[in-house]
Amino acid sequence: MKPLPPTYVEGFHDLDAVKTVEYRTLGKTGLKVSKLSLGGGPFGCHYGTFDENEAIEVVRLAIKQGVNYIDTAPWYGQGRSETVLGKALKGIPRQAYYIATKVGRYELDYEHMFDFTIEKTKESLQNSLKLLGLDYVDIIQVHDIEFAPSLDIVISQTLPELSRQVAEGNAKHIGITGYPVTILKECIEQSNINIATVLSYARLTLIDDTLLQYIPFFKKHDVGIINAATPCMGLLTNQGPPEWHPASTDAKKKCADAARYCKDHDIELAKLAVWHAMQCEDVSTNLVGIQNLYQLRVNTEVLRNGISGKEKLILKEIQEKYLLEVEEKHWQGRELEQYWNAMKK
């Protein structure tokens, strides 16, 4: 039998469910994290409305079943995600989960969207702890470092302040996040702060496997890899992406065709996308935004049982018919250009 994770709490967890979950070491943090983790992005404002009571139930049930890593950020609904999680975590033993939040990205309007200064970083973490109702977070991450006016600000201000916060006991480990994987590598190379994790999103999916070429570098530095947004922020789902999604028209069309093909065969595209990402052994955890109990059920089913023979066949067919035909596999630089153009006005 696989050993139970350090997060297992007798009397709280569903033992039979926990036994079916695979746990992997998150780099130099030493944390044993579930292969599937819970993303708090959909508990904000970016993925439409949701039922708060159901969201709270999702969090509690996920942890009870052995999903032990949760990720959130002030950016997700300007604190709403952290607030919902704070309500959900009440009464759950603190030993039962690991949680990460972020600093650096905040509000919807461009002028107040990013702030990587020492003062804001300190204030933000304190506010996050208050909303979450916690004394500490396991990982504090700098959010979307490519949007900083320069990487030097992250290296000389944000990361040193996070190091002080770790020393004060407000967080255990430091991580960085971003869309261009290159900048995550560059930050690790240039900083003398102990960066323990990277969160890379939508870069190991059915249409883009950019992350794979950077894995040897992260492994060499014993940096834990969190692979987020395996359904590509809604692009690889039956219902399709939100309006703001930055992918090209071509990518959206081909993914919509793949979704239609899945629907015609009564199969959920997101399930295939999550399973595909989970095949990479070098990724510690796959972080998926889960907004309701149906999504939780689908994702935990993939975690425990993988996908059926029929689903594998459909996956092969949509790859050959549609997804391998996607020409613009990513949108690197598009959001950055939009941001800086808006800031110049």
C-alpha positions in Angstrom: 0.0 0.0 0.0 1.1 3.5 -0.8 2.1 5.5 2.3 -0.4 8.1 3.4 0.6 11.7 3.0 1.7 13.9 5.9 -1.6 15.8 5.4 -3.7 12.8 6.3 -5.8 13.4 9.4 -7.5 10.4 10.9 -11.2 11.0 11.6 -11.3 13.8 9.0 -10.3 12.3 5.7 -12.0 9.7 3.6 -9.3 7.0 4.0 -10.4 4.9 1.0 -10.4 8.0 -1.3 -7.0 9.2 0.0 -5.5 5.7 -0.7 -6.3 6.2 -4.4 -4.5 9.5 -4.8 -0.9 9.8 -6.1 1.3 12.2 -4.2 4.5 13.7 -5.5 7.3 15.8 -3.9 7.1 19.5 -4.7 10.8 20.1 -5.3 12.9 21.5 -2.5 9.8 22.4 -0.4 9.6 18.6 0.5 5.8 19.0 0.5 4.0 15.8 -0.7 1.3 17.2 -2.9 -1.6 15.5 -4.7 -1.2 15.0 -8.5 -4.4 17.0 -8.9 -4.7 20.3 -7.0 -7.5 22.8 -6.6 -7.3 26.2 -8.3 -9.1 29.1 -6.7 -9.3 31.2 -9.9 -13.0 30.3 -10.7 -13.9 31.6 -7.2 -13.2 35.1 -8.4 -14.8 37.1 -11.2 -13.0 35.8 -14.4 -15.0 32.6 -15.0 -18.6 33.8 -14.6 -21.0 33.5 -11.7 -21.0 30.6 -9.2 -22.8 29.4 -6.1 -20.7 30.3 -3.1 -22.2 27.5 -0.9 -21.4 24.9 -3.6 -17.9 26.3 -3.9 -17.4 25.9 -0.2 -18.6 22.3 -0.5 -16.2 21.7 -3.4 -13.2 22.8 -1.3 -14.2 20.7 1.8 -15.0 17.6 -0.3 -11.8 17.9 -2.3 -9.6 18.1 0.8 -11.5 15.2 2.5 -10.9 13.1 -0.6 -7.1 13.8 -0.5 -6.6 16.7 -2.8 -4.2 18.6 -0.5 -2.9 21.6 -2.5 -4.9 24.8 -3.0 -3.9 27.9 -4.9 -5.5 31.3 -4.9 -4.6 35.0 -5.3 -5.9 38.5 -4.6 -6.3 39.0 -8.3 -9.1 36.4 -8.4 -12.1 38.7 -7.8 -10.1 41.2 -5.8 -10.0 39.0 -2.8 -13.3 37.1 -3.3 -11.5 33.8 -4.0 -9.5 34.1 -0.7 -12.7 35.1 1.1 -14.6 32.0 -0.2 -11.6 29.8 0.7 -11.4 31.4 4.2 -15.0 30.3 4.8 -14.4 26.8 3.4 -11.3 26.2 5.5 -13.0 27.0 8.8 -13.1 23.8 10.8 -10.8 21.9 8.6 -7.6 20.8 10.4 -4.7 23.0 9.2 -2.5 19.9 8.8 -4.9 18.6 6.2 -3.9 20.9 3.3 -1.2 23.1 1.8 -2.2 26.5 0.5 -0.5 29.1 -1.8 -1.5 32.6 -2.6 0.2 35.4 -4.5 1.4 39.0 -4.5 1.9 41.5 -7.4 -1.4 41.3 -9.4 -4.5 43.0 -7.9 -7.2 45.0 -9.7 -9.0 44.9 -13.0 -8.2 48.4 -14.1 -4.8 48.6 -15.7 -3.5 51.5 -13.6 -3.8 49.5 -10.3 -3.4 46.0 -11.8 0.2 45.4 -10.8 2.3 46.5 -7.9 5.6 44.7 -7.0 6.8 47.2 -4.4 8.0 46.2 -0.9 5.2 48.1 0.8 2.4 46.6 -1.3 3.9 43.1 -1.1 3.9 43.2 2.8 0.4 44.7 2.9 -1.0 42.1 0.4 0.3 39.1 2.3 -1.2 40.4 5.6 -4.5 41.0 3.9 -4.5 37.5 2.3 -3.8 35.8 5.7 -6.7 37.8 7.2 -9.2 36.8 4.4 -8.0 33.2 4.5 -8.2 33.1 8.3 -4.7 31.7 8.5 -1.5 32.3 10.4 0.6 31.4 7.4 0.5 30.1 3.9 2.7 27.3 2.7 3.8 29.1 -0.5 3.8 32.8 -1.3 4.2 33.5 -5.1 5.0 36.5 -7.1 2.1 36.7 -9.6 2.9 37.1 -13.4 6.4 38.4 -13.0 6.6 39.3 -16.8 4.3 42.4 -16.1 6.8 44.0 -13.7 8.3 47.2 -15.2 11.6 45.3 -15.0 12.6 41.9 -13.7 15.1 43.8 -11.4 12.1 45.1 -9.4 11.0 41.5 -8.7 14.6 40.5 -7.8 15.5 43.5 -5.7 12.2 44.3 -4.0 9.5 41.7 -4.2 11.5 38.5 -3.6 13.6 39.9 -0.7 10.4 41.1 1.0 8.9 37.6 0.6 12.1 36.2 2.1 11.5 38.5 5.2 7.9 37.3 5.4 9.2 33.7 5.4 11.6 34.6 8.2 8.7 36.1 10.1 6.7 32.9 9.8 4.0 34.3 7.5 4.9 31.8 4.7 7.0 28.7 4.4 8.3 28.8 0.8 8.6 31.2 -2.1 7.4 30.7 -5.7 7.0 32.6 -8.9 4.4 32.5 -11.7 4.2 33.7 -15.3 3.1 32.8 -18.8 6.4 33.0 -20.6 8.4 30.1 -19.2 11.6 31.9 -20.2 11.2 34.6 -17.6 10.7 32.0 -14.8 14.0 30.5 -15.7 15.7 33.9 -16.0 14.4 34.9 -12.5 15.8 31.7 -10.9 19.1 32.3 -12.6 19.4 35.9 -11.5 17.9 35.9 -8.0 19.8 34.9 -4.8 16.5 34.2 -3.0 15.6 30.6 -2.6 12.8 30.2 -5.1 11.2 26.8 -4.4 8.4 26.6 -6.9 7.3 27.8 -10.4 3.7 27.9 -11.5 3.5 27.7 -15.2 0.0 27.9 -16.7 -1.4 26.7 -20.1 2.0 25.7 -21.3 1.6 21.9 -21.0 -1.7 21.3 -22.7 -3.2 19.5 -25.7 -2.1 22.5 -27.9 1.1 23.8 -26.3 3.9 21.7 -24.6 6.4 24.6 -24.2 7.0 23.7 -20.5 8.6 20.4 -21.4 11.8 22.0 -22.7 12.3 23.8 -19.4 11.7 20.9 -17.1 15.4 19.7 -17.0 16.4 23.2 -15.8 13.8 23.3 -13.0 14.7 19.8 -11.9 18.4 20.6 -11.8 17.6 23.5 -9.4 15.2 21.2 -7.4 12.3 23.7 -8.2 8.9 22.2 -7.8 6.7 22.4 -10.9 3.1 23.4 -10.7 1.4 22.9 -14.0 -1.7 25.1 -14.0 -4.7 25.5 -16.4 -4.4 22.2 -18.2 -7.8 22.9 -19.8 -6.2 26.1 -21.1 -8.4 28.6 -19.2 -11.5 27.1 -20.6 -10.3 26.8 -24.2 -10.2 23.0 -23.9 -13.6 22.5 -22.4 -17.0 21.6 -23.9 -18.4 25.0 -22.9 -15.5 27.0 -24.4 -13.4 29.9 -23.0 -14.6 33.2 -21.5 -14.8 36.2 -23.8 -11.6 37.7 -22.6 -9.5 34.6 -23.5 -6.3 35.8 -25.3 -6.0 32.9 -27.7 -6.1 33.5 -31.5 -9.3 33.2 -33.5 -7.8 30.2 -35.3 -7.0 28.4 -31.9 -10.5 29.2 -30.6 -12.2 27.8 -33.7 -10.2 24.6 -33.8 -10.7 24.0 -30.0 -14.4 24.7 -30.5 -14.5 22.1 -33.2 -12.7 19.6 -30.9 -15.3 20.4 -28.2 -18.2 19.8 -30.6 -16.7 16.5 -31.6 -16.4 15.5 -27.9 -20.0 16.6 -27.2 -21.3 14.5 -30.1 -19.7 11.5 -28.5 -20.9 12.4 -25.0 -17.3 13.1 -23.8 -15.9 16.0 -21.8 -13.0 17.7 -23.5 -11.6 19.1 -20.2 -11.3 15.6 -18.8 -9.1 14.6 -21.8 -7.1 17.7 -21.3 -6.5 17.1 -17.6 -5.6 13.4 -18.2 -3.1 14.4 -21.0 -1.2 16.8 -18.7 -1.2 14.2 -15.8 1.0 11.9 -18.0 4.0 14.0 -17.3 5.9 12.4 -14.4 8.1 15.5 -13.8 5.3 17.8 -12.9 4.6 17.7 -9.1 0.9 18.8 -9.4 -1.6 19.7 -12.0 -3.6 22.8 -10.8 -7.1 22.9 -12.2 -9.8 25.5 -11.4 -12.8 23.7 -10.0 -16.0 25.8 -9.6 -18.7 23.2 -8.9 -19.3 19.7 -7.7 -19.7 18.3 -11.2 -16.2 19.6 -12.2 -14.8 18.1 -9.0 -16.3 14.8 -9.7 -14.9 14.7 -13.3 -11.4 15.8 -12.2 -11.2 13.4 -9.3 -12.4 10.6 -11.5 -9.5 11.3 -13.9 -7.1 11.4 -10.9 -8.2 7.9 -9.7 -9.1 6.0 -12.8 -7.6 7.9 -15.8 -9.8 7.8 -18.9 -11.6 4.9 -20.7 -10.5 3.3 -24.0 -13.3 5.2 -25.8 -12.1 8.5 -24.4 -8.5 7.7 -25.5 -9.7 7.0 -29.0 -11.7 10.3 -29.1 -8.6 12.1 -27.8 -6.5 10.7 -30.6 -9.1 11.7 -33.1 -9.5 15.3 -32.0 -5.7 15.7 -31.9 -5.4 14.5 -35.5 -8.5 16.3 -36.8 -8.2 19.6 -35.0 -5.7 20.2 -32.3 -2.5 19.4 -34.2 -3.7 21.8 -36.8 -3.7 24.8 -34.4 -1.1 27.2 -35.8 -0.8 29.8 -33.0 -0.3 27.4 -30.1 0.2 30.2 -27.5 -0.4 33.9 -27.0 2.9 35.0 -25.5 3.4 38.7 -25.6 -0.2 39.6 -26.6 -1.4 40.5 -23.1 1.8 42.3 -22.3 1.5 44.5 -25.4 -2.1 45.2 -24.5 -1.2 46.1 -20.9 1.7 48.5 -21.8 -0.3 50.1 -24.6 -3.1 50.8 -22.1 -0.6 52.2 -19.6 0.8 54.6 -22.1 -2.6 56.2 -22.7 
